[in-house]
Amino acid sequence: MIEARLRKNLDWPLLFLTFLIAGMGVLIIFSATRGDPTPFYTKQIVWIVLGTGLLAAAAFVDYHLYARFARQIYLLNLLLLALVDLGHLSHSAKGAARWINLGGFQFQPSEFAKLFVILTLAVFLTRRQETIREGKTLLLSFLYIALPVALIFKQPDLGTALVVLAIWFGMVYMAGARIAHLAAFLVVGVLLFVGMWHTHLIKDYQKNRLIAFIHPEADPKETGYHVLQARIAIGSGGMWGKGFGRSTQVRGGYIPERQTDFIFTDVGEELGFVGSVLVTLLYAGFLLRGVLIIAASDEDVLGKLIATGIVTLFAFHVLLNIGMNIGIMPVAGVPLPFFSYGGSNMLVALACVGVLQSVSLHRHQLLF
């Protein structure tokens, strides 16, 4: 029965696209960091192997079980985010404390928070599906994710906080919230952001990123440097690119964070416009498989909402990361799924694919 269910319901195209994109990411990391004393691409392979184990485990666990442990998952999420503030456990880099160090192993709780929020918010909304069109329930759902968002923002990690807010928006919309209520939340959100800007809750470097997005030429050597150099690198690739391993801008040291946030610049420089479009189409195909899982789960609210949260997560990451690399989005420090180097984001991304597969595998279970 298990083998029959695997053959029938496992989304093989989703798996194929996942590992194809991850494999291409390893090659690009190898090319961008060749000669670097840190073996980024070999570490990335290790993370993919470990993440594949998480993917398999998440796929075979019936996602309905998360409803039973939603409170514990929510509290664990808050605990891990709060531990970042403890000096003897946290690890800081570039002015931000976002990692927990346990016996030499570092992980980023805010990355895992994305998946935890999806699972717990899906349970919260499923239990209130009959009242989601009421403003009170929508407000309660926002307050439910407000505390993890606040803890993430405090690290500070504005990019991940925005990702969680986007997840909330996509999930409550799919749950049936009124458009008028969501529009009101957007207006209030904009007003709150303006207030945070003027009360200095938004850090100066975060303000500079937004200013540089609008007018990077105003400070080309500091705040506008990332944006301008990324444009130069991608533009220099032309239609077909300079060839694999032949980048001059990226490997010449002109691109900061070349193996993480700005990995897509190497795609543009080495593989050109054609290669960039191909990578974008692979992501589009990946997201389409997720949308099909959402559509197939229409009879099961919990599965539909979990799948919606995960697809929203990936879509927001892809749009924001590629957008900031080509200069149409502000720099927000959001990695490109399966491409950017990093253990925490790779583990979480593959675990999310596993949960999507669980929805595909187990969505009919309530019918038997």
N, C-alpha and C positions, 0 to 999 in steps of 0.2 A: 504493500500500500504506500509506503514511504517513497519507493522508487517510482511508482506510478504518479504520485503527486508531484515529485520533482520534475518528471518529464513533462507533465501537463501544465504546471503552474509556475515553475521557476523561470524567471525572465532571463533567458540566456543572452539575448542582445544587450541587455543592460550590463551583464557581467562582462561581455566582450568589450563594450565601449569603455567600461571602467578601467580594465587592465590595459587596453590599448592607449588610453589617455595617460595612465600612470607610467606606462613603458616609455611613451614619448617624452614625458616629463623627466625621467631619469636620463635620457639621452641629451636633452637640452641642458640639464644641470651639469652633466659631464662636460659638455662643450663650453658652457659659460664659465665654469670654475676650473678648467683644466690647468694644471700647474699650481693650483692653490694647495698649501700644505694640509688643509683640512679635506678629507675625502668625502665631500658632500654626497656624491652620487652613490657611493657604497653604503653610506648610512641610510640614504633614502630607500635603497633596495631592502635593507633590514626592516625599516618601518613598514614597507609594503608587505613583506612576509608576515610580520606580526599583525598588521592590520587585516590581512586575509584571514587569519585565525579569528579575529573579532567579527569579521564579515560572516564567516561560516556559523559561528556561535549565535550571532544575532538573527541570522536567517532561520535557524532551526528552532529558536525560542518563539513560542506562540505570543504574538504581540498583545493578545488579550490579557496576558499575565501582568502587564505593566499597570493595569487598572488596580490590581490588588496591592501593588507596592508604590503607588503614586506618591503618597505622603512621605515615605522613606526616601524615595528618589529626590523629591523636592528639598527635603531637609539636608540630604547629602550634598546636593548642589550648593545650597547656601553655606554649608560648612566648608566645603572646598574653596569657595570664593572668599570666605572670611579668613581662611588660613593664609591667604596671600598677604594679609596685613601683618602677620606675625613675623618679626624680623629673623628669628632663628630658623624658620622654615622656608621663607620666601627667597626668591632670587631675582635681583633687579638687573635690567639691561637698558641702557640709553634713557635713564630717568624714569623707567616704568617698572613697577613690581607686578609681574604677571605670571611668574612661575613658582612652583613649589618644588623644593629640593628634598628628596627622600633618599638618603644613602647613596648620593651621587647620581640618582636618576631624577631628571627634571621633567615636569609636565606642566601644561598650561590649563588651569581649571576653566578659564573662560571659553576654551575650545569645547570642552566636554559639556559646558553649561548649555550650549546651543542644542545638543541632543537631549539633554535632561529637560530643558524647557519644552521642547516639542512633545516629548512623551507625557509630561505631567499636565501641560496645557490641553493636550488632546483629551485626556481623561476629564479634566475640569469642564471643558466645553461639552463633552458627550453627556455628562450628568446634568447639564443645564440646557440641552438643545431645545427644549420647549419654550424657554424664556430668553433665548439669545437675542431676539428682536427688541427686547426691552433695554432701555438705556442703563438700568441698574446692573443687569447681568454683564453687559459690555464693560461697564466701569469696573466691576469686580474682577473680570478677566484681566483687565489692564493692571489693576492693583496686584493681581496674582503674580505677574511677571515684573512688576516695578522694582521689587527688592533685589532680585538677581541683576537686573539692568543697572540699578544704582551701584551695586558692588563692583560690577564690571567697569562702569564709568569712572569709579573712584581710583582704579589701578594706575593710571588712567588708560582706558582703551575705548575710545569713542567709536572706532570702526566696528568692533564686536557688539557694542551696545546698540548700534544702528541695525546690525544684522538681527539681533534678537527682537527688536521692535518691528522689523520687516516680517519676521516669522509670525509674530502676534497678529499683525495686520492681515497677512494672507490666510491664517487659520480662522480668525473670527469672520472674515469675509466668506470663506467656504462654509463655515458653520451656519451662516444665514443672517449675519448682522445687517442692520439697515444701512444703506448707503449714506443717508443723511447723518446718522450717528457717526459713521466713520469719517465723513467730511468734517464734522464738528471736531473730532479728535485731531485731525490734521491741522485745522486752524489753531486749536489750542496748543498743539505741539510746536508750531511755528512761533507762536507768541512766547512760549516757554523758552525756546531756543534763543530768541532775541533777548529775553530777560537774562538768561544764563551768560550770553555774550557780554552784556553790559555790566554784569555783576562779577565778571572774571571767573565764573565757574568753568567756562571753556578756557583751557590752557592757552598760553600765548602761541606755542608751536602749532596747536590745532587751528587757531585763528589764522596763522600764517599760511597753513596749507590751503585753507579756503580762499584766502586772498591771492595766493600764488596761482590757484586754479583759474581765477578770473583774469589775472594780469601777471603771468610769470615773468615777463620781460622787465617788470619793475625792479626785481631783485634777482638777476640771473645767476649770481654766484652763491646765493644762500637759499632763500625760501622757494625761488622758482627753478632751482637747479635740477631737481628730480624731473619735473615736467618737461623742461626744455631738452635735457639730455635724452630722455626717453623718446621724444619726438624726433630728435636728430637720428638716433639709432634705428628706429623703425623706418623713418623716411629713407635712410641710406640703403635699406635693403631692396628698395625698388619693387619691381614686379616679381622677380624670381629669387631674390636674395643673394647674398654673397657666397652661400654654400655652407654646409655643415662644418663647424669648427673654424670658420674663417671670419668671424665677427671681429671688428676692430674697435668699435665703440664700447661694446660690452666687456670684452676681454682686455681692452685697454685701460679699464678701471674708471671709465667715465660714468658708469651706471651704478648708483648705490643700491644695496640690497638686490644684487643681480640674480641671486639664487632663490630669493623669496618673493617679496612683493612685486619686483620688476622683472620677473622671469620671462614675461611675455615679450619684453623688448628684444630678447635674444631670438625668439621665434621670428619677429618681424625683420631683424637684421640678417639672420642667416637663411631663413626660408622665404622671406619676402612677403608680398601681398597674398600670393597664392597660398603659401604655407599658413599664413595667419588666418585666412578664410577657412582653410581646411580644418585647423584646430577649432575654430569657432563653430563650424558645422558639426564636428564631433561632439562638442558640448551641447549643441542644439538637439542632436540625436539622443544624447543621454537624457536631457531634460524631457524630451518627448516620451521616452520610455516611462519616466516617472509620472507624467501626465496620464498616460494610458493606465497605469496602476491606480491612480486616483479615480479615473472614470470607471474602472472595473470594480472598485470598492464602494460604489454608490449605496449599496444596501447595508453596509456596515459603517456607521458614523465614525467610530473610533479609528478604524483602518484608514478611512478617507482623510481624516484630519491629520493623522500621523504622516501619511504620505504627502499631504499638502504642505505640512511644515518642512519636511525634508526637501521637497522640490523647491519651495520658496528659499530655503537656505542656500541651496546650490545655485539657483538662478541669481540671487542677489550677489553672491560671491563672484560669479562669472561676470556679470554686468559691471559691477563696481571695479573689479580688478582690471579687466581688459579696458574698461572705460578710462581708468586713471592712467594706464600705460599709454593710451593713444591721445590723452589730453582732453577727454570730454567729461570726465568725472574728477572730483577732487581726490587728492591722495589721502587714503583712509587707513592704510596698513592692513588691508584685507587680502589674505593669500588666494591664489588661484587653485581651486580644488584639484588634487592629484598631480599638479604640476609644481607648485611652490615647494621648496625644501622645508621640512619641519615634521617632527615626530608626532606632536599632539594633533595637528590638523590632518595629517594623513590617517592616523588611527581613527579619529572621529569621522572623517569622510568615508572610510571603508566600513566602519560600523553603521553609518547611516545607510549605505547601500545594502548592508545586511538586513537592517530593519525594513527597508523597502521590499526586499525579497521575502521577508517574513509576512508582510501584508499580502504579497502576491501568493504565497504558499498557503496561508492560514485564513484568508478572508472568508472562505466558505465553511469554516469549522462550525459556526453557529447554526448552520442549516442542517447538520446531521444529528 
